[in-house]
């Protein structure tokens, strides 16, 4: 079968299409024919070696498809079931082996592409606003990269919970997307010298109770400076690079601030929690509380281009690899 392989860590060019052996399920495992795989910054971190994996490996950690074979002892799914999954490596391929206890059955009204586009980021957004910092009605919240896949979901959920979103984006076109998702104010990060001062100006001169920051190195200082006393920085990603080591006394000097660096795996640690979060996300999609926006579909052979587009912020919304698709060329760019 065809799969993307990483033989050495590095830039997008290390993503290579190859012929590999068909996977076979072991005890408690299922083989899934992959219909769509989500493209996420987590995949970039694995490709770069920031999060180490044994070489060679097949990237991708979010997918949806149909069970085609099960191993001994599998009770959660059967051949023919439509399923999705997250945080299981190897989705940039025509088929993947998945621990059956980590498979999420798909409701009839949730299609494969929607599942592959929403499960990882949707459940991440779920634990961010429900657990990492429980958003309350009346909270004003800063969401960085508010027009990205995660940013759009967070903006919608915070707004649904009664919060007010100040978003940051890099272009006016992206600012309009963030506003359509519910952002009350959007700051063009390239157009202001002091981002934190602008955040405070938009909040009546006051700091915020929480900042959701998936950008990392480029925004970390401004995120801390945007918080009120006893505010919370939820640092859930590092799209611009890892935050350098810092003196924890900065948190005290900023007003007894707290910092959390959460990971989805710790919030779906058992199957009941996984299924509960997935069910909530699907219900949000069903009720239109979450609008899933897929803006790029790539064939397996275009995996390197998908990563390049993601890292260069040439796209908004969600990107998918579709193993059965033919290469179609670069999608329309969204920067202006």
N, C-alpha and C positions, 0 to 999 in steps of 0.2 A: 504494500500500500504506500501511498505518498504521505510524507510528513515533513515538517520543517525541523531541521537539526541545527544545533549550536555545537560546533566542535571546539571553539575558543571564544572567550568573552570579548566583547568589543562593541562597535557601532552596529547600525542596522545591517551592514553588509555581511555580518557573520551569520545571518539567518539564511539557511540554504535548504532548498527543496531536495529531498532524497527519497529513494525507495528503501523501505525498511520492512522487516518481517511483520506479518499479521500478528496482532496481539492475541494472547490466549488468557482466559480468566483463571485465577487461582481460587482457592477457597474464599468465599465471602466477596467475590468480585464479579463484575459484569463488564462485558464489552459493549460499547455504545458506538453506533455509526453516527459520526458528528455531522450535524446539519449546519450548525453555525457556532463560531467561537468568538467570545468577546476579546477585544484588544484593549489592554489596560496598562497603566504605568507600572504595575507590578511586573508585567512581562518585560518591560524595559529594564527594571532593576535586576531581574534574573539574567537578561542578556548581557548587561554591563558587568555582571559579577558583583554588584552591590549586595545582593542577596545570593549567597553561594549555592550552587547546585553541582552535583558531579557531572563531568563532561563525558561523552556528549549527552545532550538532553533535548527533548522536544518542548518548546515553550508553550505558554497558554495555561490558564488556570480556571477558565469559565467557559462552559459550553452547554449545548442542548442537542438532543438527538434521540435515536431510537435504540433500545436494547436489542442486540442481535445474538447474544450468547451469555449464559450465566454459569458461574462455577459452583462447586459443591457448597451446600449450606446457605444459599441465597434465598431469603424469604421476603425481602422488601420489594423486589421487582421481578418481572417475568419478561420473557422474550416478547417483543412487540410493544412494550410500554414506552410512552413518550416521557422523557426525563430531562432535567437540567442539573447542573452541579457547579460548585465553586471551590476554589482553593485545592483542586486536585490537578497535578501537573499533567501536561501532555495533550492539550486540546488543539494545537495547531497540526492537525492530522485528520486523515479520513476516518480513523477509528481510534478509540481510547479505552484503556482499562481503568475502571473506577471502583473504589470500595462501595459496595452496594448500599451500605448504611449511610453514605453521603449523597445518595441520589434523591432528587426531589421530583416526585411525580408531577407532571404538568396538567393543570385543568384543561378541559376541552377547548375553552375559549382563549387560552394563551398559546400563541404559535411559537415555533422554535426560535425565530429571530428575536421576538420580544423577550423570551426567557433568557436567551444568551446575552441580550443587551441590558437586562435589568437586574438579574439576580445578584451579581457581585456588588455592583454599585448601589442597587436598591437596598440590599441588606446592610451594606456599609452605612448608607444614609440613615437607615432605620436605627442601628445601634448608636450612631452619633447623636441623633436628636432625642433618643429615648433613654440612653444609658450613659454615654460619655458626658453629655451635658443635657439633662432633660429640659428642653425648651418650653418656656411658659408663655402664656398669652401676655403680650405687652413687652416682651424682650426685644431689644434691638440687637441684631446679630450681624457680624461681618463674615461674608463668605468670599474667599478668594477664588479667582478663576471661575466666576459665577456662570459663564456660558459654556464651560466644559461639561462633559458627561456627568461627573459628580456634582459640579456646581449647580447645574440645572435641577437635579433631583433635590439637593439640599435646599435650594431656594424655594421650590414648590412645597416641600415638607415643612420648613420653618413657617412659611406663610400660612399653610393649612392649620398649623398649631397655634396661630394667632400672633406669631412673631413678625417683626419688621426687618427686612433684609437690606443691608447695604452691601452691594457687591462690587468686586473689582473685575475689570476686563482689560484687554489690551487694545481693542478697537471699538469704534462706534457701532459697527455692525453687530459685534458680540454684545455690546451694551443693550442694544434693542432686544436681542434674544433673552438676556437676563431679565429685562423689564417685563417681557411677555410672560416669563415664568413666575413673576410676582415680585421682583426686586423693587423696593420703594425708591432707592437711590443707587446709582452706579457710578463708580469712579474709574476714569481711564487712568490706569496705573502709570502709563507713559507720559501723562500730561500734568502730573503733580510732583512737586519736589518733596513735599512732606506728607506722605500718605496718612500717617496717624493724625496729623493736624486736620486734614480734610475730613477724616472719619469723625473726629470730635466735633468739627464745625457742623456736620450734617446731623449730629446727635445733640444739638443744643449746648455744645461745649463740654459734654460729659463723655467719659469712657464707656465702654460696652461691657456687658456681663460675660460675653463669650465671643471668641473668634474661631471659626472653622478654617483651618489652614492646611491645604493639601499641596501647596507649592514648595514650602520649605525654606531653603537658604535665602532666596531673594526677598522673602516676605516676613521672615521670622522677627526681625527687629521691629518692623512696623506693627506686626501683630501684637507683640508685647506692649508697645507704646499706645495701642488703641484701647487697652483694657482699663476698666475702673478698678479701684481697690477691691481685692478679693475676687477679681475676674478670673476667667478660665480660658486658657489657650489649648484648643484641641488640635494637635498637630498630627494629622492622619495620613500625610503623604510627603513626598519630596520631589515633586516634578522638576524643580530647578536645581536639585542637588541636596545632599544631606546638610543639616544644620551643623556648623562647627561646634566643638565643645565650648561650653560657657560656664561662668561662675554662677552657681545656684543663688548667690546673694542678689542677683539681678531680680529674682522673683520677689524677694523681700523688699528691695528698694522700689519696686514697681507698685507695692501696696499689697503684700501678702498674696501674690498671684499663684495660681496653680497651673501646672503643665501636665498634660497626659499625651502619651504617644501610643494610641491604641492600635490593635490589629483585629481584623474581622474574625480570625480563627478562634480567638478567645471569647467571642460573643456568639459563636455557633458550635460550642465545644461538644454538645451532645445532640443526638438526633431530634429530640423533642424541641430544643431551642431552634435548631436549623429549620425544622418544618414550620414552627410558629412564625419565625421571621419571614420565611418565604411566603407563607399564606397571607400575612399582612401586606407584603409587597404586591402580590398578585391582586389582592382586593383593592389596593390603591390604584393599580393599573386599570382594573375593571371599572372602578367608580370615577376614573379620570382625575383622581387626586394627584396621580403621577402621569405625566405625558412622556412616553418613551420616544426619543428622537434619534433614529439611526441615520447618520449623515454620510457614512462611507461603508461600502461593501467591497471586499477585496478577495481575489482568488488566493489559494495557498501560495502560489508563485509570487504574489505581490506582498508577502509579509514584510519584507524589508521596507517597501514603500509605505505600508501602513504605519510602521514604527516611525519612519522619517516624518510623515505627515503629523502624527500625534505629537512628537517631540518639538516640531517646529511650530506647533499651534496653528496649523493650516486648516484645522477643522474644528467644528463644534459638535456637541452631542456625542453619540456613541459610534464607534467603529467596530465592524465585524469582519472576521475571516469566514468565508463561505467555501468549504472544500469543493463543492460541486460546481462552483461558478467559474466562468472563463474570465481571463484578465480583461478589464474594461478600460484601463487607463486612469489617469488622475481625475478624481472628482473635482467638482467646482470648488475653488478655494473660497473661504469665508472671510479672509482678512480684507480690510479696506485701508 
